Amino acid sequence: MEEKSIYNIGAIARITGISISTLHAWERRYGFPRAERTTGGHRLYSDKDVFLLRLVKERLKQGLTARQAVVAVQKMEAEGTLAFGFSTETLRTSLPPQTATGSRPAAPLALREQLTASLLRHDLESADQVMGEMLAFYPPEELTLNVIGPVMSEIGEGWQQGRVSVVTEHLATNYLRHRLLMWMVTGPRPRALNPILLACAPQELHEGSLLMLGVLLRRQGWPVAYLGQTVPFHDLATFIKETSPSVIVLVAMQQKTARSLATWPRWLHQTGGKPLVTFGGRAFVLAPELQKTVPGIYLGSTIQDGANELMRLLQQNPIPSP
């Protein structure tokens, strides 16, 4: 699945260091990159376009002509030998030398402030620009934990305290949620095993931490079946019976929904076998006593802890494959 095209040509020129005139020339001569067009005829590019343009730029530095560089990257893409993802090593080798040796944009704290300010004033074009510039230097995993997560929390707290309107909170949350979903579906080719099932507890509407966990897992190549908000146990049982997931992850952010997780064995026993069930979420951090009420394996107090624990469990336990 392709990422949504959100960057205009000016942003792409700033992110990649390739001039607008060169981008026009490559598109005219080689059909690369394949920009989408708005209804007004303006070009729009995706994160994947950024990735491919960096690869072409690196090959130019290696001595290839523009045509040779473009053809080489297009051939790799067509053959499926490119794993679209901004790993730290990919970024390091594809950036200009002065950047690879340590010159980076503003620290995550400053980036969080810029992104938050853009979203609070409903300036999505500015938010797109900030996101594009961040992706030029930081992989999605780092941005997920150190930028998007804190921004979501800050705006959510602002809404709870009455400083941020419902409309603004919805706009910002959906903007960030869409970004996380894109990173999840464009991770590297998943490993050949049954998916990790990610689901919120019944009546649990807060899915931010679950989305971030999904991004971390997918960027490491683990297959994910993301079910999202408020999943009823009777429907979950049917899905589990049909898909036989490698691991089940249940998340609750509120104490009420966390208590409902204690009832999962009543429903999931009908799936057959003994599924590996794990759980986590803010409710279990704020009220640690709830951890003892839910059958299964507690994943820890942070999203990174949860991802690490899941990968440990997958590596230690027999893994079912499709």
NUZA-614992 format. One record per residue: residue number from 1; x, y, z of N, C-alpha, C in turn. Coordinates in steps of 0.001 Angstrom, whole numbers, plus 500000, padded with zeros to 6 digits. Layout:
// residues N
   seq       nx       ny       nz      cax      cay      caz       cx       cy       cz
   NUM        X        Y        Z        X        Y        Z        X        Y        Z
...
END
This chain:
// residues 322
   seq       nx       ny       nz      cax      cay      caz       cx       cy       cz
     1   500844   498810   500000   500000   500000   500000   500876   501235   500000
     2   500574   502192   499160   501374   503400   499044   500992   504392   500140
     3   501955   505238   500504   501662   506291   501445   500919   507421   500757
     4   500165   508153   501545   499438   509277   501004   500420   510361   500590
     5   500169   510997   499457   501019   512076   498969   500597   513370   499643
     6   501530   513982   500380   501177   515164   501168   502153   516319   500992
     7   503330   516093   500355   504349   517134   500266   504296   517832   498906
     8   504309   519161   498907   504398   519860   497634   505846   519850   497148
     9   506068   520343   495947   507394   520216   495349   508430   521065   496078
    10   507987   522196   496667   508919   523009   497436   509427   522279   498661
    11   508513   521582   499357   508923   520814   500532   509871   519686   500141
    12   509575   519021   499013   510441   517933   498555   511837   518463   498225
    13   511905   519625   497611   513205   520210   497288   513992   520498   498559
    14   513319   521012   499596   514013   521306   500857   514461   520026   501550
    15   513602   519011   501541   513915   517766   502244   515073   517021   501585
    16   515054   516945   500256   516045   516125   499538   517269   516900   499085
    17   517169   518222   499017   518275   519004   498488   518361   518959   496977
    18   517321   518479   496319   517266   518425   494852   516417   519604   494376
    19   516932   520384   493456   516245   521603   493045   514922   521295   492336
    20   514033   522268   492373   512740   522109   491710   512925   521909   490209
    21   513850   522641   489610   514078   522497   488170   514560   521092   487828
    22   515409   520507   488688   515880   519142   488456   514739   518143   488595
    23   513885   518333   489592   512735   517445   489773   511819   517496   488550
    24   511609   518715   488026   510802   518843   486812   511449   518110   485640
    25   512773   518268   485509   513482   517645   484393   513423   516124   484481
    26   513614   515565   485678   513559   514109   485842   512156   513583   485545
    27   511160   514306   485966   509796   513867   485695   509512   513874   484190
    28   510002   514902   483511   509759   515035   482072   510527   513979   481281
    29   511769   513726   481673   512619   512816   480897   512425   511344   481265
    30   512251   511059   482572   512261   509669   483024   510947   509225   483669
    31   509987   510142   483801   508753   509788   484494   508985   509515   485963
    32   509952   510211   486541   510351   509983   487929   510677   511318   488590
    33   510206   511528   489815   509250   510688   490559   507836   510858   490023
    34   506974   509889   490339   505607   509904   489825   504708   510697   490780
    35   504724   511987   490636   503939   512837   491533   502446   512710   491245
    36   501663   512729   492302   500224   512841   492128   499891   514315   491895
    37   498685   514581   491486   498258   515959   491218   496993   516280   491998
    38   496933   517500   492524   495718   517969   493162   494717   518347   492076
    39   493506   518657   492483   492506   519092   491503   492939   520370   490815
    40   493806   521141   491472   494319   522366   490866   495568   522149   490032
    41   496017   520885   489912   497171   520579   489076   498506   520645   489780
    42   498530   520863   491104   499796   520942   491833   500324   519551   492155
    43   501639   519383   492070   502265   518096   492368   502266   517838   493867
    44   502045   516547   494224   502132   516111   495609   502961   514835   495675
    45   503814   514743   496691   504732   513613   496832   504532   512939   498184
    46   504956   511669   498264   504804   510881   499486   506165   510649   500142
    47   506133   510026   501331   507377   509653   502002   508178   508663   501157
    48   507477   507812   500432   508185   506868   499572   508954   507607   498480
    49   508380   508674   497933   509087   509472   496931   510359   510072   497522
    50   510264   510532   498775   511448   511075   499448   512536   510018   499529
    51   512145   508819   499927   513082   507696   500064   513764   507380   498728
    52   512960   507285   497651   513513   506948   496334   514416   508064   495808
    53   514035   509296   496036   514868   510417   495580   516219   510426   496299
    54   516211   510077   497577   517494   510010   498289   518391   508917   497706
    55   517785   507790   497358   518580   506717   496769   519187   507145   495432
    56   518392   507839   494614   518912   508343   493343   520053   509312   493594
    57   519886   510196   494548   520921   511193   494850   522218   510518   495299
    58   522095   509458   496086   523282   508734   496530   524012   508102   495353
    59   523262   507574   494393   523900   506955   493231   524553   507994   492319
    60   524026   509179   492290   524687   510263   491555   526056   510550   492161
    61   526136   510516   493476   527420   510747   494148   528418   509633   493840
    62   527890   508444   493538   528758   507313   493215   529249   507345   491775
    63   528805   508345   491003   529308   508519   489651   528357   508155   488537
    64   527152   507706   488862   526191   507379   487819   525620   508664   487211
    65   525190   508576   485958   524455   509685   485358   523047   509711   485941
    66   522328   510801   485705   520964   510896   486221   520097   509755   485680
    67   520209   509486   484374   519418   508408   483785   519772   507062   484421
    68   521057   506778   484567   521478   505507   485141   520983   505365   486589
    69   521068   506447   487347   520652   506405   488749   519155   506150   488866
    70   518371   506847   488050   516922   506680   488099   516539   505278   487669
    71   517123   504787   486591   516803   503444   486094   517171   502391   487132
    72   518316   502565   487801   518748   501596   488807   517754   501513   489963
    73   517309   502651   490443   516364   502673   491560   514998   502147   491120
    74   514564   502521   489913   513288   502013   489409   513319   500498   489252
    75   514457   499968   488834   514598   498514   488670   514510   497819   490027
    76   515171   498370   491029   515110   497795   492375   513684   497822   492921
    77   512988   498926   492667   511610   499038   493135   510718   498006   492440
    78   510891   497855   491120   510068   496918   490360   510322   495474   490781
    79   511558   495168   491143   511919   493800   491538   511591   493504   492990
    80   511152   494524   493712   510792   494313   495109   511976   494169   496030
    81   513143   494690   495624   514343   494579   496460   514540   495794   497345
    82   513605   496735   497283   513645   497883   498183   512649   497641   499302
    83   513103   497704   500551   512189   497643   501691   511953   499073   502128
    84   510804   499615   501744   510534   501023   502029   510418   501230   503528
    85   511352   501932   504075   511354   502232   505503   512574   503062   505808
    86   512469   503990   506737   513571   504881   507025   514346   504366   508226
    87   515102   503288   508027   515930   502804   509110   517066   503787   509333
    88   517638   503732   510516   518722   504651   510823   519866   504493   509834
    89   520214   503253   509481   521325   503044   508570   521014   503578   507182
    90   519767   503372   506700   519386   503896   505396   519507   505400   505361
    91   519030   506040   506429   519124   507495   506473   520572   507945   506481
    92   521396   507273   507270   522783   507702   507401   523513   507640   506068
    93   523265   506571   505298   523994   506408   504052   523407   507205   502905
    94   522153   507665   503055   521529   508364   501937   521544   509874   502090
    95   521973   510368   503259   522033   511802   503456   523369   512361   502999
    96   523442   513665   502727   524703   514282   502360   525735   514070   503455
    97   527050   514026   503095   528097   513736   504072   528042   514630   505304
    98   527823   515934   505125   527830   516814   506276   526683   516494   507230
    99   525571   515970   506704   524456   515594   507562   524739   514275   508248
   100   525320   513329   507504   525581   512001   508065   526569   512060   509204
   101   527396   513084   509271   528404   513148   510320   527904   513873   511561
   102   526633   514198   511611   526104   514689   512871   525263   515934   512794
   103   525207   516627   511673   524391   517825   511586   522928   517425   511436
   104   522126   517691   512444   520720   517314   512443   519873   518544   512735
   105   518596   518477   512427   517729   519611   512704   517484   519756   514195
   106   516541   520588   514549   516237   520835   515948   516003   519536   516701
   107   516376   519529   517993   516181   518349   518834   514696   518020   518923
   108   514351   516766   519290   512951   516374   519355   512065   517323   520164
   109   512580   517902   521242   511761   518824   522032   511320   520015   521194
   110   512262   520592   520442   511911   521726   519590   510966   521307   518469
   111   511174   520100   517936   510295   519601   516881   508884   519381   517409
   112   508787   518866   518625   507472   518684   519238   506756   520017   519374
   113   507495   521021   519797   506899   522343   519974   506411   522907   518642
   114   507213   522727   517580   506820   523222   516259   505571   522502   515754
   115   505553   521173   515903   504416   520393   515419   503159   520719   516225
   116   503303   520826   517534   502156   521159   518381   501583   522518   518009
   117   502461   523500   517825   502005   524849   517482   501260   524845   516152
   118   501767   524099   515169   501108   524036   513858   499715   523427   513978
   119   499596   522355   514746   498305   521684   514883   497317   522527   515683
   120   497786   523223   516696   496885   524033   517509   496329   525225   516740
   121   497076   525693   515760   496542   526795   514943   495919   526280   513641
   122   495722   524961   513555   495034   524311   512431   495793   524487   511120
   123   497093   524633   511193   497919   524859   510001   498516   523519   509565
   124   497743   522745   508803   498194   521409   508428   499309   521456   507396
   125   499355   522492   506577   500453   522617   505621   501774   522788   506356
   126   501766   523607   507399   502967   523767   508212   503315   522467   508938
   127   502296   521755   509428   502547   520470   510088   503176   519480   509114
   128   502683   519458   507857   503261   518585   506838   504733   518920   506612
   129   505045   520202   506591   506424   520621   506365   507315   520175   507522
   130   506825   520356   508761   507598   519913   509924   507829   518408   509871
   131   506769   517645   509540   506902   516198   509463   507896   515795   508385
   132   507830   516456   507231   508754   516135   506154   510196   516400   506533
   133   510437   517510   507203   511797   517843   507610   512303   516889   508672
   134   511417   516446   509566   511828   515477   510584   512211   514150   509945
   135   511418   513715   508955   511700   512430   508309   512992   512443   507514
   136   513481   513636   507204   514753   513716   506498   515915   513314   507394
   137   515702   513306   508715   516805   513049   509638   516517   511973   510674
   138   515258   511708   510953   514911   510758   511999   514020   509653   511437
   139   514234   508396   511850   513361   507305   511392   512012   507375   512085
   140   510964   506780   511491   509627   506816   512087   509575   506291   513521
   141   510396   505276   513830   510375   504736   515184   510711   505818   516207
   142   511752   506594   515914   512171   507642   516840   511126   508754   516921
   143   510566   509119   515789   509543   510160   515783   508280   509696   516508
   144   507949   508420   516373   506769   507882   517043   506876   508054   518554
   145   508026   507672   519115   508195   507692   520563   508485   509084   521110
   146   509324   509848   520394   509842   511094   520952   509150   512354   520465
   147   508311   512229   519432   507625   513414   518925   506107   513202   518925
   148   505628   512232   518150   504184   512078   517995   503512   511691   519316
   149   504076   510746   520038   503489   510352   521318   503345   511530   522279
   150   504423   512259   522545   504308   513421   523440   503359   514499   522934
   151   503323   514723   521600   502406   515734   521060   500956   515311   521286
   152   500653   514044   521041   499297   513545   521283   498913   513707   522751
   153   499857   513398   523640   499580   513513   525081   499350   514958   525484
   154   500190   515850   524975   500069   517264   525335   498742   517848   524869
   155   498356   517535   523637   497092   518070   523121   495910   517429   523839
   156   496014   516142   524157   494951   515482   524907   494783   516078   526296
   157   495885   516364   526967   495809   516989   528284   495234   518395   528181
   158   495593   519107   527109   495039   520440   526900   493525   520399   526752
   159   493019   519372   526057   491571   519209   525911   490921   518912   527266
   160   491540   518011   528048   490974   517663   529348   490918   518861   530290
   161   491890   519757   530173   491965   520936   531044   491185   522125   530493
   162   490569   521955   529322   489767   523023   528752   490543   524067   527980
   163   491835   523811   527745   492666   524764   527004   492599   524541   525501
   164   492159   523351   525082   492085   522980   523666   490656   522547   523366
   165   490092   523064   522292   488710   522732   521955   488608   521294   521448
   166   487397   520762   521491   487152   519411   520981   487525   519324   519503
   167   487156   520343   518735   487437   520340   517297   488939   520297   517046
   168   489694   521117   517774   491148   521146   517593   491774   519819   518001
   169   491295   519252   519100   491823   517961   519556   491552   516877   518527
   170   490347   516867   517952   490020   515873   516942   490889   516049   515695
   171   491061   517284   515261   491870   517554   514072   493302   517075   514281
   172   493892   517439   515414   495279   517076   515689   495442   515569   515848
   173   494538   514957   516608   494639   513519   516847   494488   512729   515553
   174   493537   513110   514734   493346   512393   513472   494509   512603   512518
   175   495104   513787   512535   496291   514035   511711   497425   513089   512129
   176   497691   513010   513423   498782   512174   513919   498433   510689   513771
   177   497173   510346   513984   496748   508960   513824   496965   508486   512392
   178   496629   509344   511428   496815   508979   510030   498290   508739   509721
   179   499156   509565   510275   500595   509382   510060   501057   508037   510601
   180   500619   507694   511806   501013   506410   512395   500501   505234   511562
   181   499272   505333   511078   498721   504259   510246   499538   504094   508966
   182   499959   505192   508360   500780   505107   507145   502094   504401   507427
   183   502736   504757   508543   504007   504122   508864   503815   502636   509157
   184   502669   502288   509721   502420   500887   510032   502278   500050   508767
   185   501541   500561   507778   501275   499760   506588   502422   499802   505582
   186   503378   500689   505769   504493   500760   504824   505792   500276   505454
   187   505693   499448   506477   506891   498856   507051   507510   497853   506100
   188   508640   497287   506462   509281   496288   505599   508412   495057   505437
   189   508753   494246   504456   507972   493033   504196   507874   492205   505479
   190   506655   491837   505928   506518   491139   507207   507067   489724   507167
   191   507495   489263   508302   508000   487898   508433   506865   486896   508202
   192   507249   485690   507843   506253   484665   507501   505748   483981   508764
   193   504879   484651   509491   504233   484060   510648   502882   484720   510844
   194   502050   484079   511628   500737   484645   511886   500876   485974   512615
   195   499921   486879   512422   500111   488247   512909   500009   488394   514417
   196   500574   489491   514891   500352   489951   516263   499048   490739   516238
   197   498090   490331   517035   496780   490977   517036   496782   492116   518058
   198   496446   493320   517606   496410   494496   518476   494979   494998   518588
   199   494452   495066   519816   493064   495482   520000   492905   496258   521299
   200   492065   497284   521271   491678   497988   522485   490612   497173   523216
   201   490544   497372   524512   489508   496716   525311   488120   497169   524851
   202   487094   496390   525138   485733   496835   524830   485457   498206   525451
   203   484876   499097   524659   484530   500461   525075   485738   501383   525245
   204   486928   500907   524884   488114   501763   524976   488319   502506   523665
   205   488220   503839   523722   488309   504661   522522   489701   505239   522297
   206   490570   505184   523282   491896   505790   523173   492887   504773   522598
   207   493273   504966   521353   494097   503979   520654   495512   504453   520350
   208   495888   505644   520819   497187   506205   520455   498350   505288   520785
   209   498389   504763   522003   499509   503903   522398   499518   502609   521604
   210   498335   502090   521272   498251   500861   520476   498795   501106   519066
   211   498462   502250   518489   498990   502603   517171   500509   502704   517199
   212   501033   503352   518219   502484   503506   518312   503178   502156   518475
   213   502582   501273   519258   503127   499920   519395   503124   499212   518043
   214   502036   499366   517291   501962   498758   515967   503052   499252   515041
   215   503350   500548   515099   504426   501107   514269   505762   500470   514636
   216   506074   500405   515934   507360   499840   516359   507506   498393   515900
   217   506426   497628   516010   506494   496221   515606   506654   496076   514095
   218   505859   496836   513326   505924   496716   511869   507250   497187   511312
   219   507833   498205   511913   509122   498690   511411   510234   497679   511669
   220   509985   496719   512569   510937   495639   512806   510582   494382   512011
   221   509557   494493   511154   509225   493381   510275   508230   492384   510836
   222   507615   492688   511994   506641   491759   512547   505273   492016   511922
   223   504542   490991   511529   503211   491197   510950   502215   491598   512038
   224   501334   492506   511696   500380   493050   512667   498973   493007   512094
   225   498012   492597   512906   496588   492726   512572   496033   493763   513535
   226   495824   494966   513029   495427   496081   513884   493910   496228   513882
   227   493271   496020   515043   491817   496108   515151   491347   497433   515738
   228   492199   498108   516500   491869   499449   516954   490918   499528   518132
   229   490051   500555   518092   489211   500922   519230   488113   499902   519542
   230   487726   499878   520810   486536   499225   521362   486126   497938   520622
   231   486913   496894   520855   486672   495603   520196   485896   494679   521139
   232   484674   494298   520797   483888   493386   521654   484538   492008   521708
   233   484504   491385   522872   485161   490097   523028   484528   489003   522175
   234   483201   489050   521960   482594   487972   521166   483061   488047   519711
   235   483243   489271   519184   483779   489409   517826   485267   489070   517791
   236   485967   489452   518844   487397   489148   518915   487629   487642   518915
   237   486782   486903   519635   486923   485445   519690   486779   484822   518302
   238   485824   485314   517531   485625   484800   516172   486838   485093   515305
   239   487365   486299   515409   488534   486685   514608   489740   485825   514976
   240   489927   485579   516256   491072   484774   516703   490961   483348   516182
   241   489761   482815   516211   489558   481449   515715   489891   481336   514236
   242   489613   482414   513489   489852   482405   512043   491307   482664   511681
   243   492040   483433   512503   493390   483875   512118   494523   483250   512919
   244   494227   482662   514091   495259   482063   514948   496473   482980   515109
   245   496306   484147   515732   497420   485084   515859   498559   484530   516700
   246   499759   485025   516439   500926   484606   517218   500816   485069   518661
   247   500374   486304   518838   500205   486904   520161   498992   487828   520101
   248   498289   487941   521213   497164   488875   521326   497573   489985   522287
   249   497407   491221   521870   497714   492373   522709   496411   493133   522970
   250   496078   493299   524252   494881   494028   524657   495305   495268   525442
   251   494748   496418   525085   495163   497680   525698   493974   498385   526307
   252   494185   498942   527508   493161   499742   528188   493820   500979   528777
   253   493212   502123   528535   493754   503380   529047   492978   503888   530259
   254   491765   503410   530453   490930   503829   531577   490711   502650   532521
   255   490521   502954   533802   490372   501875   534770   489129   501028   534501
   256   488063   501662   534052   486841   500915   533768   487071   499881   532672
   257   487721   500301   531592   487968   499360   530494   489042   498345   530880
   258   489979   498748   531746   491004   497801   532207   490357   496663   532987
   259   489367   496991   533819   488693   495940   534590   487950   494969   533676
   260   487461   495467   532561   486735   494577   531644   487648   493525   531023
   261   488947   493796   530983   489878   492828   530396   489964   491543   531220
   262   489594   491625   532495   489636   490426   533336   488701   489338   532831
   263   487736   489711   531991   486739   488733   531533   487123   488057   530226
   264   488285   488361   529668   488584   487808   528342   488584   486279   528302
   265   489012   485557   529365   489008   484085   529250   487618   483504   529002
   266   486556   484183   529451   485206   483663   529237   484877   483560   527746
   267   485474   484448   526969   485177   484500   525541   486207   483754   524705
   268   487457   483875   525079   488501   483349   524203   488744   481861   524375
   269   488149   481235   525415   488339   479793   525567   487722   479038   524404
   270   486730   479654   523752   486030   478989   522654   486825   479003   521352
   271   487968   479678   521343   488753   479757   520110   489563   478497   519858
   272   489727   477667   520884   490546   476477   520730   492002   476816   520994
   273   492765   475890   521502   494159   476146   521799   494301   477070   523001
   274   495526   477524   523212   495812   478424   524320   496555   479649   523777
   275   495794   480659   523329   496441   481837   522754   497297   482561   523786
   276   498416   483119   523321   499307   483894   524174   498731   485308   524270
   277   498196   485651   525443   497514   486934   525629   498382   487853   526484
   278   498572   489071   525999   499321   490086   526732   498436   491317   526887
   279   498820   492208   527803   498015   493404   528011   498880   494546   528534
   280   498351   495752   528399   499051   496930   528879   498184   498155   528720
   281   498784   499321   528971   498042   500571   528845   498187   501446   530069
   282   497819   502698   529920   497999   503708   530967   497272   503342   532258
   283   496126   502684   532151   495363   502340   533349   496180   501476   534301
   284   496994   500585   533764   497776   499671   534589   499013   500344   535177
   285   499403   501471   534602   500509   502249   535157   500010   503106   536311
   286   498846   503739   536136   498290   504598   537178   497730   503799   538356
   287   497245   502596   538069   496692   501729   539124   497332   500345   539009
   288   498565   500181   539496   499303   498915   539329   498559   497698   539875
   289   497670   497910   540861   496947   496768   541426   496074   496076   540390
   290   495713   496798   539310   494895   496197   538257   495658   495122   537480
   291   496976   495188   537508   497781   494212   536766   497496   492782   537234
   292   497166   492616   538530   496936   491291   539079   495541   490761   538767
   293   494678   491615   538234   493297   491186   537977   493097   490636   536575
   294   494066   490852   535696   493917   490446   534297   494813   489242   534006
   295   494251   488127   533565   495077   486981   533173   495937   487343   531964
   296   497146   486810   531904   498018   487081   530779   499325   487714   531211
   297   500064   488192   530249   501406   488756   530493   501343   490269   530391
   298   501747   490945   531458   501774   492409   531451   503000   492877   530663
   299   502789   493815   529759   503856   494217   528834   504769   495318   529363
   300   504432   495927   530475   505302   496962   531019   504680   498338   530964
   301   505427   499321   531485   504856   500645   531697   505043   501607   530531
   302   505844   501249   529539   506048   502129   528384   505808   501369   527087
   303   505611   502123   526015   505390   501500   524708   506633   500745   524265
   304   507805   501320   524505   509044   500638   524137   509212   499350   524919
   305   508879   499382   526218   508928   498153   527026   508010   497088   526434
   306   506815   497516   526024   505866   496570   525451   506377   495932   524174
   307   506965   496764   523295   507510   496231   522041   508643   495247   522326
   308   509523   495592   523267   510648   494714   523601   510159   493390   524181
   309   509160   493461   525059   508630   492234   525670   507968   491346   524628
   310   507233   491934   523708   506589   491146   522655   507622   490452   521781
   311   508673   491167   521406   509707   490551   520571   510431   489443   521325
   312   510614   489614   522627   511227   488550   523438   510324   487324   523460
   313   509034   487528   523666   508093   486413   523701   508032   485678   522359
   314   508049   486432   521284   507982   485828   519950   509241   485016   519649
   315   510358   485470   520152   511605   484764   519891   511758   483531   520766
   316   511104   483499   521938   511263   482385   522873   510207   481305   522709
   317   509053   481681   522132   507949   480733   522017   507833   480192   520604
   318   507330   478972   520453   507064   478464   519093   506114   479402   518375
   319   506476   479790   517159   505707   480803   516431   504892   480137   515344
   320   503568   480244   515423   502754   479691   514331   502933   480482   513048
   321   502914   479803   511946   503040   480483   510661   501814   480194   509816
   322   501538   481063   508831   500345   480885   508005   500332   479560   507298
END
